[in-house]
């Protein structure tokens, strides 16, 4: 059983990830086990230092993100380790072991806690209270605080006020849990469930702005929709059928819905717009968010003319008004280059103006940044389309629940091989 799992894991396609410092001091890209960071202030690649005494990543990184203040960075993935970095000198000061492969991470707003979720559906917490990240933290254990009960958790987010931790899973659920003042004792109080998606929930983001006193939640899904929620009650405020409204999917094309799953989203322009990445779309969709009316609507589609680029990950810097995007994957089957990454940038976001795709020589950090984050391998643009298709297939295999005929269910139950027998 273990040998078969290892063989399967070796060929699993892992999407490239991108994370942007909240003040655009640095940009990080994860491709397979490789973590690449570029310092925009120094205009140079970052040399990562590991002071934790633990191993470096040996398998695909599945989650990578900065904290709200930009002081912390967390990376985690299939090697069952979580690495916590201080971004001041890019030193890993803590490595935490997980019982299962890690699929999502989140950092509390004040930076006191790091949470991560494993593929068994359990959310764990690491206490960093009072630690400044300047010295190695030593052996640190994680504590389980909540569970989705055998459902793969796809995304974790803390609410902007720090009161809630939101977890989404492949079984269409979004759970809003009260983040207690003593979280190491567990997070047992459920505030609400946000129910309405008909496929896996792939991404989450909060809407907040000056004319939005209450924080609302945005979610993207394999059902090709973006939805707006009131997390205090779990009420669905609006649904935007992105693929249909953007002309990507016919309203009667139910069999094609999985071809246009939402892979990522993030708010831009003080949450007045939402940038949405859609599978198979060579561009992004901008969704308008009306805070007062609590509605969503497709504003425009920004295509990538002249290049085969399907964004699968997004990161936005509010202070600079720049949207960073990435496509690519690792462990690509039948490819001469098993790991590929391509970074692009969009700037000029305005409600009344058309945003512009930035040429490579005008990207912040220029060619040095692109060489650091993408690598120096030159490939044909169509290879990235193949990578996007491979990511789509891998996502469907992982997150689309298989349906079996009734006559096969009893046989599968009798022959299941995950039970433990005592000798």
N, C-alpha and C positions, 0 to 999 in steps of 0.2 A: 504493500500500500504506500509506504513512505517513498520507495524508489520510484513508483509511478507518479506520485505527486511531484517529486523533484524533477522528473523528466518533463512533466507538463509545465512546471514553473519556468524551466529553462527557455521555453519557446513562447512564453506569454509576452505579448506586445505591451509595452508601457508607454503612455503618451509623454511627450516633453512638457515640462511645467515651467511657468514663469512667475516670479514674484518681484514686486517693485517696492522699494522703501517708501514710506508715506511722504517723505520730503524729497524723494528722488535723489538720495545720496548714493544709492547703489541699486543694481539690478541683478537678480539671481536667476539662473536657469538650471534645471535638473533634467538630465537625459540619461536614463538608465541609472547606474550607481554614481555617475559623475555629477558633481555639484560645481558649477562655474559662477563666479561672482565678479562683477566689474564695478570698481569704485569710480563714480562719475565726478566726484570732487578732485580726486587725484589723477583722473583720466588714465587709469591703469588697472590691469587684472589684479585680483586679490589673491594672496597666498594664504590658504586656509591652514590654521594651526589647531591641532587637537591636544588639549591639555587634560582631557577627561580620563585618559588611560584606557578608554574603550576602543573597539575596532572602528575603522572608518567604514562607510557604506560598501557592502559587497554585493548588493543586489539592487534592483530598480527602486528609485525613490518615488513614492506615490503621493506624497504630500510635502509641501514646502511653503512657508509663509513668514512674513514679518509680523511683529506685534504692532499694536496701534500706535505706540510711541516710537517705534523703529529701533529700540534698544536690543530687542531679542529677535532671533530667527530660529525656526525649527524645521528640521528635515527628518523624514521617516519613511519607511517603506517595507519592501518584501523581505528584507534581512532581519526583521523583527527588532530593530533598534530605533530609538528616538534620540536624535542629537540636538542639543540646545546650544545655540551660539550667541556670544556677545558680539554685536556688530561694530563695537568701537574699534577692536583690533582683529575682528573675525577669528575669535578663538572659541572652540567648542569646550565648554566648561562642565558639561554634564552629558553622559550617555546613559539612557535608560533602556533596559531590556523589556521586550513585550512577549507575552506567551504566544501570540498569533501575529500574522502579518498586519502591518498598520496601513489604514486606508484614508485617514483624515486626522487633521490636527487643528488646534485652536489655542490662542493665547489670550488670557484674561486682559481686560482693558488696562488694568494697572500693572500688568506684567508679573503678578504674584503667582500665577498658576499657569501651567501648560496642560492641556487636555489632549488626549489622542484616542482614536477609536480603532478597534481591530476588526478583522473580517468575521469574527463570531458575533459581532453586534454589541460588544462591551465598550463603554467609555471609561477611560482611566484618567487619573489626575496626578500631577507632580507638583509638589509644594516648593515654590521659590521665594517665599515670603522673607523679606529682609535681606535678600542676597543681591549684591551689585554686579555679579558676573566677572569680577576682576581676578578671582582665584578659582582653581578647580573645586567643584562641589563634592567630589568623591562619589561613593556608591549611593545611589538614590533609587528608592523603590517607588513604584506607582501604585495607586490605590484605586480600585474599581468604585465608581460612583453611580452608574446607571447602566441599563442594558436595553437593547431592542429585541432581545430574545431570538438569536440565530438569524437575524436579518442584517445583511451587509450595510454598514453606515457609510454613506457617500459624502457627507459634508457636516462639519461642525462650525458653529458661529456663536460668539458672545454678542448679546445685545449691546448697543452703544452705551447704555447706562449701567451695564454690568450686572443687571438683575437676573438675567436669564441666560441659559445656554440652550441653543437650538440644534437639534440633530435630525438629519434627514436620512432616509434609507431606500433600498431598492424595492421595498414593498409599498411604495407610493405615500409613505407617511412622513409627516414633519412633527416632531415632538418638541414642545416648548417646556423646559424644566426650570424651576426656580433654583438659582445658584445661591445656596445658603451661605451664611457667614462662616460656617464651619464645614466646608465642602468635603473635607477628608472623612467626615462621618457619613457621607453619601448625599445624593441629590434625589430625595424621595418624593418631593412635592411637584406634581405635574400641573403646570398652569393651563395648558391647552394642547389639543391636537389640531393641526391644520390638514384637513382631509379634502381631497378633490382631484388630485392628479390621478391619471389612469395608467401611468407608467412610472418607472424609477425616477426619483428626484435627484438631479445631477448637481445642482448648484444653488447657493443661497446668497443673499445680500440684503443689507438693511437700507431703507430709504429714510433719510433725515435731512432736514434743512431748516432755514430760518422761518419759513412759513409752514413748517410741518412740526408742530410741537410734540406730536406723538410719532414714535418710530414704527414704521410699517415694515413688513418683511416681503422680499421678493424671492420667488423660487422659479427655477427652470427645470424642465423634465424631458424624459424621453417621449412624452406625448406631444411634443412640439409646441408647448404653451409656456408662457410666463404668467405667473399668478401673483396677486397682491393680497396680503393677509394682515388682519389685525391680530397680533399674537396674544393679546390679553384675553381675547375670547375665542380665538381660533377661527374667526369668521372670514370667509372668502369675500374680499371686496371687489375684485375684478379679475377677469381672465382675458389674456391677449393671445389669440391663436396666431402666433408669430409667423409660422410657415405659410399659413393660408393667407393672412393679411399682406404678407410680403410677396405673395405670388409664387411661392416655392412649392406649394402643395395644393392640389385641388381639394375642395371641401368633401368630395366623395372618395378621396384617395386614402382610405383607412389603411389599406395594406402597405402603403408607402410611408406611414408615419415614422417608423424607426429610422428611415433614411434622413430625417430632419430633426433628430433629437437635439435639444439644447445642451451644448457641452460646457458653456461657461457664461457668466454675465457679471457685470459690475456697473455701478452707478457713476455717471459723469455729470459735470456741470451742475454741482450742488444738488444732485439727485433729480434734476429736471429731465435728464435723459438716462436711459439704460442701454449700454452696449451689450449686444447679445451675439454669441458665436453659435452657429448652427451647423451641424454636420452636413457635408457636401456643398456648403455655400462658400464660394470664393469671394468673401467679403464679410461684413458684419451688418446686423440689423440694429437700427437705433429706435428704441421704444420710448415714447413720451410718457412721462409720469405726472399726472395732475394731482398734486397733493390734496388740495381742498376738495376736489370732486372725487378723489380716491378712484381714479380710472387710469387705465393703460391703453395706449394706441400706438400702432406702428407709425413712426415719423418718416423714416427714409431707410433705404438700403445703400450702404457704401460699398461698391464693388472694387475689386483689385484688378484694374485693367492691365493686361499685358503680362500677368504673372499667375502661375498656378499656385495659389496660396489659400489654404483653408484653415483659418484660425481655430485652434482647439483650446487655447488658454489665453486669458486676458488679465491685465493689471493696469490700474489707473493711478496717476499721480495728481491729486487735486491741486497742489501748489503750482504745478507747471502746466496743467491742462493737457496732458499727453496720455494717450492710450497705448500701452505696449501689448503686443500680440505675439503668439508663438505657434508654430506648427512643427510636427516632427514626432519621432518615436524611436524607441530602442528595441532590440531583439526582433528586428524585422526579418521574417523568413524569406529565403531565396533572394537576399539582397547582398550586393558586393560591399555595401556600406551599412552595417547593421544598426548604427545609431545616426540619426539625422535631426538637425534642429535649424529652424529659420525664424529669425526675429524681424518684425516689422513694427512701424509706429504710425499712429494717426494723431494729428494735431488740429487746432483751429475749431474746437467745439463751440458752437454758438447756436442758439435756438433759431436764428434767422439766416445763418450762413452754412455753407457746405463744408464739412470737415475735409481735410486733405491728407492723403497718404504721403508720408515723408520719404523722399529718396534716401538711399543708403548713405550717401556722402553728407547728408544733413541731419542724420539721426544723432541725438545727444551721445557723445562719446565717439562718434564716427566709425571708421573702419576698425579701429582698435577694439571698440566694444563688440562689433559684430564678429571679429575673429575670435575674441575670447568666448562669447556666448554660443556661437554657432560652430566653432572649430574652423579648420582651414581646408576641409575637404570640399571640393567643388563638384556639385552634382547637377543633373538636369532637373528643371523645375517639375517635370512630370513625376519624378520620383517622390516628391512631397505629396502629390495627389495619391500615389500608391500608399504612402505612409498614413495619410488621413483615412483611406479606406481600411487599412489594417487596424487602426485605432477604433474605427467604427465597429468592425467585426469583433474585436476584443471586448469592447464595451457591451455589445449585445450579448455575447457569450457569458459575460460576467453578471450583467444586471437584468437582462430579460429573463423572466422566470419561464422555465420550460413547462409546457402542458403535455401531459401524457394521457393516452386513452384509458378509460376506466379498467379495461381488461389487463392493462400493464401495471396498474398501481399495486395490486396485491403481490405480484411477482417482485417488484422493486422493493417493497417493504420486507419481503422474506429474504432477499439477497443483499440487503444493505450491508456495507462493510465497515461502518463507522462505529459499531458496537464493540465494547471491550469485554473480552471473555477472561475469566480467571482460570489459570492453568490447574 
